Amino acid sequence: MRFVRMLKKYFLVAVFFFFLSPAAIALSSTNEQDPSMNYKQQIAELDVTIARLIEQKKNLEKKVNELEETSAQSNPQTWKDPLLGIDFVWIPKGCFQMGDRLNAGDQDERPAHKVCLDGFYMGQFEVTQTQYVKIMRKNPSAMKAGNSYPVELVSWKAVHVFLSRLNKLSQKNMRLPTEAEWEYAARSGNKRYKFAGSDSANEVAWSQLNDASIINKVGLKKPNDFGLYDMSGNVSEWCSDWYSSSYYSQSDFNNPAGPNSGSHKVFRGGHFQSFSTQLRVSNRGKGTPHIKLPFVGFRLAFTP
């Protein structure tokens, strides 16, 4: 009995000293803390996680920059097709506002909308009559002027026959630009020029504004900031897209390629008989795939 009493005494002493110990005090303190301490601990853990994710993001961004530098080195700024001597300019990837940004256009140019494109090559000049004849063995142009003049009076369908033969010979995949690629290249990216490279049509375009009653040699006017000539004026240019007046309200965000079907194809840029409204970079023209017009030609694009 005495032994039991002694055990009780020692137990009570042990319990007393336990509650005076730091561990006990900390445990008691934790139990008595405000519940918000639990949230604070979770916040601290999230801060650590966020810091780790930020570091991972920085490492990934560094890798992306390295890959883009490698891509830029593998895609030189210019390239000349050895078969026809067509000069191409590298158009870097980017985003821009496509459509009527100046409230000066037609309904089919609205709404202005954001579009992002991968990089591609664009012909520095419109395809010339000489280049076309080398592949097709005939010159369809209404004005057969010579080596450096753009081919015209060529239908969208005929352009694709030309491309099929050219690609078979060159082992490339040259094509017409999409409408979005054409406008992005004409705008020199996301710049707010009214015309292709300037707010003055006379600087960059052959048109009614400078009494251009016929087509002119390519490359005589000022180029745009990408180094592309005659994107406004001289001859209009076929694009790959089907035309739809309402497409801009449902356009894809990345690399849009136009509607899946239609009755007309898009052409862009205005021509030597155009007034300033038709020369704007957002202006849209259309024609059936078989129609031949004496003011519509084309330029080439391709993706490496």
CORQUILIN-V525324 format. One record per pair of residues at least 6 apart in sequence whose ideal C-beta (glycine too) atoms are under 8 Angstrom apart, sorted by the first residue. I is the first residue (numbers start at 1). J is the second residue. D is the distance in whole Angstrom. If there is no record, write none. Layout:
i=I j=J d=D
i=I j=J d=D
This chain:
i=18 j=24 d=5
i=19 j=25 d=8
i=19 j=28 d=7
i=30 j=37 d=8
i=71 j=119 d=8
i=72 j=92 d=8
i=74 j=304 d=8
i=75 j=90 d=5
i=75 j=119 d=7
i=75 j=304 d=6
i=76 j=90 d=7
i=77 j=89 d=7
i=77 j=90 d=5
i=78 j=87 d=6
i=78 j=88 d=7
i=78 j=89 d=6
i=78 j=90 d=7
i=78 j=124 d=8
i=78 j=227 d=8
i=79 j=87 d=8
i=79 j=88 d=5
i=79 j=90 d=8
i=79 j=121 d=6
i=80 j=86 d=7
i=80 j=87 d=5
i=80 j=88 d=7
i=81 j=87 d=8
i=81 j=88 d=7
i=81 j=170 d=7
i=81 j=172 d=7
i=81 j=174 d=8
i=82 j=170 d=8
i=83 j=134 d=8
i=83 j=166 d=7
i=83 j=169 d=6
i=83 j=170 d=5
i=84 j=131 d=5
i=84 j=134 d=6
i=84 j=135 d=7
i=84 j=166 d=7
i=85 j=131 d=7
i=86 j=123 d=6
i=86 j=124 d=8
i=86 j=125 d=8
i=86 j=127 d=7
i=86 j=131 d=6
i=86 j=300 d=6
i=87 j=123 d=7
i=87 j=124 d=4
i=87 j=125 d=7
i=88 j=121 d=4
i=88 j=122 d=7
i=88 j=123 d=6
i=88 j=124 d=7
i=88 j=300 d=8
i=88 j=302 d=7
i=89 j=121 d=7
i=89 j=122 d=6
i=89 j=123 d=8
i=89 j=124 d=5
i=89 j=226 d=6
i=89 j=227 d=5
i=89 j=228 d=6
i=90 j=119 d=7
i=90 j=120 d=8
i=90 j=121 d=6
i=91 j=117 d=8
i=91 j=119 d=6
i=91 j=120 d=5
i=91 j=121 d=7
i=91 j=122 d=5
i=91 j=181 d=7
i=91 j=184 d=7
i=91 j=185 d=5
i=91 j=226 d=6
i=92 j=119 d=5
i=92 j=189 d=8
i=93 j=116 d=8
i=93 j=117 d=6
i=93 j=118 d=5
i=93 j=119 d=4
i=94 j=116 d=7
i=94 j=117 d=7
i=94 j=184 d=7
i=94 j=189 d=5
i=94 j=190 d=7
i=95 j=114 d=6
i=95 j=115 d=7
i=95 j=116 d=4
i=95 j=117 d=8
i=95 j=190 d=7
i=96 j=114 d=7
i=96 j=115 d=6
i=96 j=117 d=8
i=96 j=183 d=8
i=96 j=184 d=5
i=96 j=187 d=6
i=96 j=189 d=6
i=96 j=190 d=4
i=97 j=112 d=5
i=97 j=113 d=7
i=97 j=114 d=6
i=97 j=115 d=8
i=97 j=190 d=7
i=98 j=112 d=7
i=98 j=113 d=6
i=98 j=114 d=8
i=98 j=115 d=5
i=98 j=180 d=6
i=98 j=183 d=6
i=98 j=184 d=7
i=98 j=248 d=7
i=98 j=251 d=8
i=98 j=282 d=8
i=99 j=105 d=8
i=99 j=109 d=5
i=99 j=110 d=6
i=99 j=111 d=6
i=99 j=112 d=4
i=99 j=113 d=6
i=99 j=248 d=5
i=99 j=282 d=6
i=100 j=106 d=8
i=100 j=109 d=4
i=100 j=110 d=5
i=100 j=112 d=6
i=100 j=282 d=5
i=101 j=112 d=5
i=101 j=192 d=6
i=101 j=282 d=7
i=102 j=192 d=8
i=102 j=194 d=6
i=102 j=282 d=8
i=104 j=194 d=8
i=104 j=277 d=8
i=104 j=280 d=7
i=105 j=277 d=8
i=105 j=280 d=6
i=105 j=282 d=5
i=105 j=283 d=6
i=106 j=283 d=7
i=106 j=284 d=7
i=107 j=245 d=7
i=108 j=245 d=4
i=108 j=246 d=8
i=108 j=248 d=7
i=108 j=284 d=6
i=109 j=248 d=7
i=109 j=282 d=5
i=109 j=283 d=7
i=109 j=284 d=6
i=110 j=248 d=6
i=111 j=248 d=6
i=111 j=249 d=6
i=112 j=248 d=8
i=113 j=248 d=6
i=113 j=251 d=6
i=114 j=253 d=7
i=115 j=180 d=5
i=115 j=184 d=7
i=115 j=251 d=7
i=115 j=253 d=7
i=115 j=254 d=8
i=115 j=256 d=6
i=116 j=253 d=6
i=116 j=254 d=5
i=116 j=255 d=7
i=117 j=180 d=6
i=117 j=181 d=6
i=117 j=184 d=6
i=117 j=254 d=8
i=117 j=255 d=6
i=118 j=255 d=6
i=118 j=303 d=7
i=119 j=303 d=8
i=120 j=177 d=8
i=120 j=181 d=6
i=120 j=301 d=6
i=120 j=302 d=7
i=120 j=303 d=5
i=121 j=301 d=6
i=121 j=302 d=5
i=121 j=303 d=7
i=121 j=304 d=7
i=122 j=177 d=6
i=122 j=181 d=7
i=122 j=185 d=5
i=122 j=226 d=7
i=122 j=228 d=6
i=122 j=299 d=7
i=122 j=300 d=8
i=122 j=301 d=5
i=123 j=228 d=8
i=123 j=299 d=4
i=123 j=300 d=4
i=123 j=301 d=7
i=124 j=219 d=8
i=124 j=223 d=8
i=124 j=227 d=6
i=124 j=228 d=6
i=124 j=229 d=6
i=125 j=150 d=8
i=125 j=218 d=4
i=125 j=219 d=6
i=125 j=229 d=5
i=125 j=230 d=7
i=125 j=299 d=7
i=126 j=150 d=4
i=126 j=151 d=8
i=126 j=218 d=5
i=126 j=229 d=8
i=126 j=230 d=6
i=126 j=234 d=7
i=126 j=235 d=6
i=126 j=237 d=7
i=126 j=297 d=5
i=126 j=298 d=7
i=126 j=299 d=5
i=127 j=150 d=7
i=127 j=151 d=6
i=127 j=297 d=6
i=127 j=298 d=6
i=127 j=299 d=6
i=127 j=300 d=6
i=128 j=147 d=6
i=128 j=148 d=6
i=128 j=149 d=6
i=128 j=150 d=6
i=128 j=151 d=6
i=128 j=218 d=6
i=129 j=139 d=5
i=129 j=141 d=5
i=129 j=144 d=7
i=129 j=145 d=7
i=129 j=146 d=7
i=129 j=147 d=7
i=129 j=149 d=5
i=129 j=150 d=7
i=129 j=151 d=5
i=130 j=146 d=8
i=130 j=147 d=5
i=130 j=148 d=8
i=131 j=151 d=8
i=132 j=139 d=7
i=132 j=140 d=8
i=132 j=151 d=4
i=132 j=154 d=7
i=132 j=162 d=7
i=133 j=139 d=5
i=135 j=162 d=6
i=135 j=165 d=5
i=135 j=166 d=5
i=135 j=169 d=8
i=136 j=158 d=8
i=136 j=161 d=7
i=136 j=162 d=6
i=136 j=165 d=7
i=139 j=151 d=7
i=140 j=151 d=7
i=140 j=152 d=8
i=140 j=153 d=5
i=140 j=154 d=5
i=140 j=158 d=7
i=140 j=292 d=7
i=141 j=149 d=7
i=141 j=151 d=5
i=141 j=152 d=5
i=141 j=153 d=5
i=141 j=154 d=8
i=141 j=294 d=8
i=142 j=152 d=6
i=142 j=153 d=5
i=142 j=294 d=4
i=143 j=149 d=7
i=143 j=152 d=7
i=143 j=214 d=6
i=143 j=215 d=6
i=143 j=294 d=7
i=145 j=214 d=8
i=145 j=215 d=7
i=145 j=217 d=8
i=148 j=217 d=4
i=148 j=218 d=6
i=148 j=219 d=7
i=149 j=215 d=6
i=149 j=216 d=7
i=149 j=217 d=6
i=149 j=218 d=7
i=150 j=215 d=6
i=150 j=218 d=6
i=150 j=230 d=7
i=150 j=234 d=6
i=150 j=235 d=5
i=150 j=297 d=4
i=151 j=297 d=5
i=151 j=298 d=8
i=152 j=215 d=7
i=152 j=235 d=5
i=152 j=293 d=7
i=152 j=294 d=6
i=152 j=295 d=6
i=152 j=296 d=6
i=152 j=297 d=5
i=153 j=292 d=5
i=153 j=293 d=7
i=153 j=294 d=5
i=153 j=296 d=8
i=154 j=162 d=8
i=154 j=292 d=6
i=154 j=296 d=7
i=154 j=297 d=6
i=154 j=298 d=7
i=155 j=289 d=7
i=155 j=290 d=5
i=155 j=291 d=6
i=155 j=292 d=5
i=156 j=238 d=5
i=156 j=265 d=5
i=156 j=287 d=7
i=156 j=288 d=8
i=156 j=289 d=4
i=156 j=290 d=8
i=156 j=291 d=8
i=157 j=289 d=5
i=157 j=290 d=6
i=158 j=292 d=8
i=159 j=176 d=7
i=159 j=238 d=6
i=159 j=298 d=5
i=163 j=174 d=6
i=163 j=175 d=6
i=163 j=176 d=7
i=163 j=300 d=8
i=166 j=172 d=8
i=166 j=174 d=6
i=167 j=173 d=6
i=167 j=174 d=6
i=172 j=302 d=6
i=173 j=302 d=6
i=173 j=303 d=7
i=174 j=300 d=5
i=174 j=301 d=7
i=174 j=302 d=5
i=175 j=240 d=6
i=175 j=300 d=7
i=175 j=301 d=6
i=175 j=302 d=6
i=176 j=238 d=6
i=176 j=239 d=6
i=176 j=240 d=4
i=176 j=298 d=6
i=176 j=300 d=7
i=176 j=301 d=7
i=177 j=185 d=7
i=177 j=239 d=6
i=177 j=240 d=7
i=177 j=299 d=7
i=177 j=300 d=8
i=177 j=301 d=4
i=178 j=239 d=6
i=178 j=240 d=5
i=178 j=241 d=6
i=178 j=255 d=8
i=178 j=256 d=7
i=178 j=257 d=5
i=178 j=258 d=7
i=179 j=239 d=4
i=179 j=240 d=8
i=179 j=241 d=4
i=179 j=256 d=8
i=179 j=258 d=6
i=179 j=266 d=5
i=179 j=268 d=7
i=179 j=284 d=8
i=180 j=251 d=8
i=180 j=255 d=7
i=180 j=256 d=5
i=180 j=257 d=8
i=181 j=239 d=8
i=181 j=301 d=6
i=182 j=231 d=8
i=182 j=237 d=7
i=182 j=239 d=5
i=182 j=268 d=5
i=182 j=269 d=8
i=183 j=268 d=7
i=183 j=281 d=6
i=183 j=282 d=7
i=185 j=224 d=8
i=185 j=226 d=6
i=185 j=228 d=6
i=185 j=231 d=7
i=186 j=196 d=4
i=186 j=224 d=7
i=186 j=228 d=7
i=186 j=231 d=4
i=186 j=232 d=7
i=186 j=268 d=7
i=186 j=269 d=7
i=186 j=281 d=4
i=187 j=193 d=6
i=187 j=196 d=7
i=187 j=224 d=8
i=187 j=281 d=5
i=188 j=196 d=8
i=188 j=197 d=6
i=188 j=224 d=5
i=188 j=225 d=4
i=188 j=226 d=5
i=189 j=225 d=7
i=189 j=226 d=8
i=191 j=225 d=7
i=193 j=199 d=6
i=193 j=224 d=7
i=193 j=281 d=6
i=194 j=201 d=8
i=194 j=280 d=6
i=194 j=281 d=7
i=195 j=201 d=5
i=195 j=203 d=8
i=195 j=204 d=5
i=195 j=205 d=6
i=195 j=232 d=4
i=195 j=276 d=8
i=195 j=279 d=5
i=195 j=280 d=6
i=195 j=281 d=6
i=196 j=204 d=6
i=196 j=205 d=7
i=196 j=224 d=5
i=196 j=228 d=7
i=196 j=231 d=3
i=196 j=232 d=4
i=196 j=269 d=7
i=196 j=281 d=6
i=197 j=203 d=7
i=197 j=204 d=5
i=197 j=222 d=6
i=197 j=223 d=6
i=197 j=224 d=3
i=197 j=225 d=6
i=197 j=228 d=8
i=197 j=231 d=7
i=197 j=232 d=8
i=198 j=204 d=5
i=198 j=222 d=7
i=198 j=224 d=8
i=201 j=207 d=6
i=201 j=209 d=5
i=201 j=232 d=7
i=201 j=233 d=7
i=201 j=276 d=5
i=201 j=279 d=5
i=202 j=209 d=6
i=202 j=210 d=5
i=203 j=221 d=7
i=203 j=222 d=5
i=204 j=221 d=5
i=204 j=222 d=5
i=204 j=223 d=8
i=204 j=224 d=7
i=204 j=230 d=8
i=204 j=231 d=8
i=204 j=232 d=5
i=204 j=233 d=7
i=205 j=221 d=6
i=205 j=230 d=7
i=205 j=232 d=4
i=205 j=233 d=3
i=205 j=234 d=7
i=205 j=270 d=7
i=205 j=274 d=8
i=205 j=279 d=5
i=206 j=212 d=4
i=206 j=215 d=7
i=206 j=216 d=5
i=206 j=220 d=8
i=206 j=221 d=7
i=206 j=230 d=7
i=206 j=233 d=5
i=206 j=234 d=5
i=206 j=272 d=5
i=207 j=232 d=8
i=207 j=233 d=5
i=207 j=270 d=6
i=207 j=271 d=7
i=207 j=272 d=6
i=207 j=273 d=7
i=207 j=274 d=5
i=207 j=275 d=7
i=207 j=276 d=7
i=207 j=279 d=6
i=208 j=272 d=8
i=208 j=273 d=6
i=208 j=274 d=6
i=208 j=275 d=5
i=209 j=275 d=7
i=209 j=276 d=6
i=209 j=279 d=8
i=212 j=233 d=7
i=212 j=234 d=8
i=212 j=272 d=4
i=212 j=273 d=8
i=213 j=272 d=7
i=213 j=273 d=8
i=214 j=272 d=6
i=215 j=234 d=6
i=215 j=235 d=6
i=215 j=271 d=8
i=215 j=272 d=5
i=215 j=295 d=8
i=216 j=234 d=6
i=216 j=272 d=7
i=218 j=229 d=6
i=218 j=230 d=6
i=218 j=234 d=7
i=219 j=229 d=4
i=219 j=230 d=7
i=220 j=229 d=8
i=221 j=229 d=7
i=221 j=230 d=6
i=221 j=233 d=7
i=221 j=234 d=8
i=223 j=229 d=5
i=224 j=231 d=6
i=230 j=269 d=8
i=231 j=237 d=8
i=231 j=269 d=6
i=231 j=281 d=7
i=232 j=269 d=6
i=232 j=270 d=6
i=232 j=279 d=5
i=232 j=280 d=8
i=232 j=281 d=7
i=233 j=269 d=7
i=233 j=270 d=6
i=233 j=271 d=6
i=233 j=272 d=6
i=233 j=274 d=7
i=233 j=279 d=6
i=234 j=271 d=6
i=234 j=272 d=6
i=235 j=269 d=8
i=235 j=271 d=5
i=235 j=272 d=7
i=235 j=295 d=6
i=235 j=296 d=6
i=235 j=297 d=4
i=236 j=267 d=5
i=236 j=268 d=6
i=236 j=269 d=5
i=236 j=270 d=6
i=236 j=271 d=5
i=236 j=285 d=6
i=236 j=293 d=8
i=236 j=295 d=6
i=236 j=296 d=5
i=236 j=297 d=7
i=237 j=267 d=6
i=237 j=268 d=6
i=237 j=269 d=5
i=237 j=296 d=7
i=237 j=297 d=6
i=237 j=298 d=5
i=237 j=299 d=5
i=238 j=265 d=6
i=238 j=266 d=8
i=238 j=267 d=5
i=238 j=296 d=6
i=238 j=297 d=8
i=238 j=298 d=4
i=239 j=258 d=8
i=239 j=265 d=7
i=239 j=266 d=4
i=239 j=267 d=7
i=239 j=268 d=6
i=240 j=257 d=7
i=240 j=258 d=7
i=240 j=265 d=8
i=241 j=257 d=6
i=241 j=258 d=3
i=241 j=259 d=7
i=241 j=265 d=7
i=241 j=266 d=5
i=242 j=258 d=5
i=242 j=259 d=5
i=242 j=260 d=7
i=242 j=261 d=6
i=242 j=262 d=3
i=242 j=264 d=7
i=242 j=265 d=6
i=242 j=266 d=7
i=243 j=258 d=8
i=243 j=259 d=8
i=243 j=262 d=6
i=243 j=264 d=4
i=243 j=265 d=6
i=243 j=266 d=5
i=243 j=284 d=7
i=243 j=286 d=4
i=244 j=258 d=7
i=244 j=259 d=5
i=244 j=262 d=6
i=247 j=258 d=6
i=247 j=259 d=6
i=258 j=266 d=7
i=263 j=288 d=7
i=264 j=286 d=4
i=264 j=287 d=6
i=264 j=288 d=6
i=264 j=289 d=8
i=265 j=286 d=7
i=265 j=287 d=6
i=265 j=288 d=7
i=265 j=289 d=5
i=266 j=284 d=6
i=266 j=285 d=7
i=266 j=286 d=6
i=267 j=285 d=5
i=267 j=286 d=7
i=267 j=287 d=6
i=267 j=296 d=5
i=268 j=283 d=7
i=268 j=284 d=7
i=268 j=285 d=7
i=269 j=279 d=7
i=269 j=283 d=8
i=270 j=278 d=4
i=270 j=279 d=4
i=270 j=280 d=8
i=270 j=283 d=6
i=270 j=285 d=8
i=271 j=278 d=8
i=271 j=295 d=4
i=271 j=296 d=7
i=272 j=295 d=7
i=273 j=295 d=6
i=277 j=283 d=7
i=278 j=285 d=7
i=285 j=296 d=8
i=287 j=293 d=6
i=287 j=296 d=7
